[in-house]
Each structure stands twice: as structure tokens, then as C-alpha cells.
């Protein structure tokens, strides 16, 4: 939910949950497996993730459009350590469970009620990554966000799903420009 009176909002590699699930196909199921796996009832996803934290991190860092070599060993290790913590993994899974239930229902209700985001909206995503390719028929991420918001700008940035980590300077420049406008 966006706070009443908000003047700006930024989405980093995000498409609304309702849009994601309504457009879900084999590309999403195989390419972004967390959407389907992590939404499953506990304890299955929690047990799988904590038991295979290294494999999960390696998959995300190499298969989601990012260059794994751009992640220093200590950063990768921090991701792995987080995914070995049962409480952290449970919280992550609960987020995906909420997306598949509460968030989806709220998005569908907002669409039915023709609710729109009134504040300035910036969408940034990984150039050449899944969001760039999967939603091309809808005008890409900007096309989707324009169906939901009145004032949308944005573009892709090199680096795949983890573009803020790959291109922190460019990301920061874009965010500063947007928030200072």
C-alpha cells in the first residue's frame, strides 16, 4: 500500500503482483522459480532453501541476468548465511505466500475499483533481463506501470535482476534525479 500523500515512489525490478500472476507462464515458472516454490505451504520451501542455500544463491546470481563475478566472495557469503537462517527463510516464504494470496486479491480489487497510483512513479529494471523480455507485448515494465499509475518514467539498467549491486552509481544517479525533480 502506498501512503496517502506520498509524492514519489520507485520500483526496482518490480511488476505488480496481480500482473505477474495474471501473466504467469512457463517463463516465470522456470525462470523465477521463487514465485511458485516459496509460496508453497510450510515447511517444504523453508527446508529446501536452508538445506541448499549455496545452490539457491548461485542460481540467483548466475541465472537472473547478473554476472556472478561482480559479487565479491563476502557478499555471496552473506547471502548464503542469510538463507541458512530458518527465521529469515520463513519470513521470505511468508512474503511470497502473501503475494499469492493477499497481494493478488488487493491488486485485483484495486483494478476493479479503478484505483491508480497518483504520485510520481519511477520504474527501473535489469536491461535485457526477464522483465525487459517477458512483458514486451505489454510495452514492457513501463507499459504495465502506466496501466496503474498516472505519472510513470523509467528504463532498464545494465546488471540483470541485481542491477543496483552491479551499477550502484547509475542507480543512485537515477534515484537522486527522480527524487529531486
N, C-alpha and C positions, 0 to 999 in steps of 0.2 A: 504494500500500500504506500502511496506517495502522500507525504504530509501536506495538508491544506496550506496553501500559501507558499509552497516551495517555488523557487524561481528557476532552478536548473536541476536537471538530472542526467546522469551519464550511465550508459550501459556498456560494459566491456565484455565482448563475446557473448552477448545475451540476446535471445529471442524470447518473447513472452511464452510462458509455459503452455498456455492454451494453443498457441500457434504451433509450437513444437509437436505437441501430441496430435493435433489435428492433421499435421502434415507428415507424421511419422511414417517411415517406410523402412525398407531393408537397409538403406544407407545409414539411417540413425541407429537402427538396432545393432548393426555390426560396427559402425564407426564410432559411435558414442555410447558404448555398452553401459556406462553407469546409469543412464536414464532408465533402462529396463531392469538391470540387475539390482541396483541399490534401492529400488522401490519395492522389491520383494519383501514379504514379511520376515521379521527377525526369527531366528538368528542366522539364517543362511548367508546373506551378504556380509554380515559382520564377521562371521567365521572365515569366509573365503578371503576377504580383504586382509584381515590381520594375519592369516596364515601365509599369505603371498604378497606381502607389502612390497618387496623388491620388484616382483613381476608387474604389479599394478603401476608402480611409479615408472618403470622402464617403458611400459606400454604407452602411458600418457605422454611421456617425454619424447617418444620417438614416433608415435602413430597419429598424433593430433596436430600435425603440421609444423612442429617445432624441431629445432636442431638440438639433439641431446648434448652435443659437445658445448653448447652455450651455457649449460648448467654446471657450475662448479661442483666438485665432489661433496663439499659441505652442504650445499643447497639440496642436492639429491638425497643426501643422508638425512637431512631434516624432514623432507617429505616422507621418506621411508619410516623414520621414527614416529612421525605423527600417525601413520597408518598401521603402526603396531600397537597403538594405544586403543584398547577396546572402547573407552568412552568417546574418544574422538571419532572413531569409525561409526559408532552408533549414532552420534549426532549428525554426521554426514548422511547416513542412510535415512535418518528421520527427515532430513531436508528433502531428499528425493521422494520419500513416501508422501510428504506434504504436497510436493509438486504434482504428483499423480492424482491427488485427491482434492485437497482444499484449494490449492493454487489454480488447478484446472477449472474447478467449479466457479471460483471467483472470476477468472478471466471470461468464462462463458457467460456469466451473469453480467459482467461489465459490457460485453459485446451486445447482449440482448437489450440492456438499458442504454446503449449507445454512449457509454461513458468514455471520455477521452482524456488524455494527459494534456493539461493546459500549459504547463511550464516548458521552457526551452529544453530540448532533448538532444543529447549527443550520443550517437551510437558508434563505437569503434569495434573492429573485429580483425581477426587474422587474415591478411591478404593471401588469397589462393587456398585458404583453409575451407573446412566444411561449410561454415556459414556463407562464405563467398560463393560456393558452388551449389549447395543444396537448395538455396532459396532464390536462384537466378530467375526462375519463372515468375516470381512474385516481385521482381525488381530488387532482389537482394534484401539484406537486412533493412536498408532504408525504406524500401517499398513496404515491408511489413510494418515497420515502426510508423510510417505515415498513415497507415490504417488505424493507428491507435493514438497518435499524438498530433497536435496542431502545428508545432514548430520543430522540425527534425532536421538535423545536419549530421554528417559523419562520413567515415570512409574506412577502408581497410588499412592496416599497418602490418609491415613485414614481421613474421615471427610465429605464425600459427596461433594455436589456442593460448599459448603463453606469451603473447606479444609484449605485454608490459615488462616481463622479465628480459626478453630479447632486445627490446627497444625502449628502455626506460626513458631515455632523453626525449625521443619523439613523442612518446605517450604523454610525458609531463608537459611538453610544449603545447600539445593539442588541448590538454586539460586546462592549463593556465589561460590559453587564449579563449576557450569557451567560457570559463568562469569569470573572466574579466570583461567580457563583452556586455 
